[in-house]
């Protein structure tokens, strides 16, 4: 089993589940998708906000879009941040 931490930097999501970070234990070879499905099972509908278009998911500081998307593998000690996308002008 591996331990992966989700860090919630998105205020909407953080308020809904009343946590700033959560640690999950997953089987070896798990992916971002597996991690988020585990979080959704634990927190229900509140966690579906992780999939909003205005939210980025970062694996150890890198956007998962550059690491294989939701199929990116997670390893023991990894940190997954859910970050709101900020735009300015």
C-alpha positions as CSV (number, residue, x, y, z in Angstrom):
1,X,0.0,0.0,0.0
2,X,1.1,3.6,-0.6
3,X,0.1,6.8,1.1
4,X,-0.8,9.8,-1.0
5,X,-1.8,13.2,0.4
6,X,-4.5,15.4,-1.3
7,X,-4.0,19.1,-0.5
8,X,-7.1,21.2,-1.0
9,X,-6.2,24.7,-2.1
10,X,-9.7,25.3,-3.7
11,X,-11.7,27.1,-1.1
12,X,-15.1,25.8,-2.3
13,X,-14.0,22.2,-2.1
14,X,-12.2,22.8,1.2
15,X,-15.3,24.3,2.8
16,X,-17.5,21.4,1.6
17,X,-15.4,18.7,3.1
18,X,-14.0,20.7,6.1
19,X,-10.5,19.6,5.5
20,X,-7.3,21.2,4.2
21,X,-5.5,17.9,3.5
22,X,-6.4,14.3,3.5
23,X,-4.2,11.2,3.3
24,X,-5.3,8.1,1.4
25,X,-3.9,4.6,1.4
26,X,-4.0,3.0,-2.1
27,X,-2.6,-0.1,-3.7
28,X,0.7,0.1,-5.6
29,X,0.2,1.1,-9.2
30,X,-2.8,3.4,-8.4
31,X,-3.5,6.5,-10.6
32,X,-4.8,10.0,-10.0
33,X,-8.2,8.6,-11.2
34,X,-8.1,5.9,-8.5
35,X,-7.2,8.5,-5.9
36,X,-10.0,10.9,-6.8
37,X,-12.5,8.0,-6.9
38,X,-11.4,7.0,-3.4
39,X,-11.9,10.6,-2.3
40,X,-15.4,10.7,-3.9
41,X,-16.4,7.5,-2.2
42,X,-15.3,9.0,1.2
43,X,-16.8,12.5,0.7
44,X,-19.6,11.8,-1.8
45,X,-21.0,14.6,-3.9
46,X,-18.9,17.2,-2.2
47,X,-15.8,15.9,-3.9
48,X,-17.2,16.0,-7.4
49,X,-16.0,19.7,-7.5
50,X,-12.5,18.4,-8.0
51,X,-13.5,17.9,-11.6
52,X,-14.6,21.5,-12.4
53,X,-13.0,23.1,-15.4
54,X,-11.7,26.0,-13.3
55,X,-9.7,23.6,-11.0
56,X,-6.2,22.2,-11.8
57,X,-4.8,19.0,-10.3
58,X,-1.1,19.0,-9.6
59,X,1.0,16.0,-8.8
60,X,4.1,17.0,-6.8
61,X,3.9,20.5,-8.3
62,X,3.3,19.5,-11.9
63,X,0.0,19.7,-13.7
64,X,-1.3,16.2,-14.4
65,X,-2.1,17.1,-18.0
66,X,1.6,16.8,-18.6
67,X,2.0,13.6,-16.7
68,X,-0.7,11.4,-18.4
69,X,-3.8,13.1,-17.1
70,X,-6.0,11.1,-14.8
71,X,-4.0,8.0,-15.7
72,X,-0.8,9.4,-14.1
73,X,0.6,7.0,-11.5
74,X,0.9,8.0,-7.9
75,X,3.6,6.7,-5.5
76,X,4.1,6.6,-1.8
77,X,4.6,10.1,-0.4
78,X,3.2,11.9,-3.4
79,X,1.3,15.1,-2.9
80,X,-1.7,15.9,-5.1
81,X,-2.9,19.5,-4.9
82,X,-6.3,20.7,-6.1
83,X,-5.8,24.3,-7.1
84,X,-8.2,26.9,-8.5
85,X,-7.2,28.4,-11.8
86,X,-6.8,32.1,-11.5
87,X,-7.1,34.4,-14.5
88,X,-6.4,38.1,-14.7
89,X,-6.3,40.8,-17.1
